[in-house]
Amino acid sequence: MTTLAQAQAKLAEYQAAETRILEAQEVRAQSGGVDHWEKQTELALVQKGIAQWQRTVDTLSASAAGVGNFGGLSYSTANFGNSSSRFS
């Protein structure tokens, strides 16, 4: 099972890769490079990985904080206190 620290490290790696790809695209766009399509494909794959790892980090963070998660949505349960009601 992946730990929160491992997921955060992977997310950081993917974000760094995205930055490198974007910086390389800027240089190639200025020089009229022919590998623009390949870089767009790489960028799409890296961005997909970022989304995946961000979801993993969010889920593990919520779990560590004691927040419930169901289908990617976080939730909390109501605590109505003791059995006596102020409405009785």
NORPE-V520168 format. One record per pair of residues at least 24 apart in sequence whose ideal C-beta (glycine too) atoms are under 6 Angstrom apart, sorted by the first residue. I is the first residue (numbers start at 1). J is the second residue. Records with the same first field share a line. If there is no record, write none. Layout:
I=J, J
This chain:
4=60
7=53, 56, 57, 60
8=57
10=53
11=53, 57
14=46, 49, 50, 53
17=46
18=46
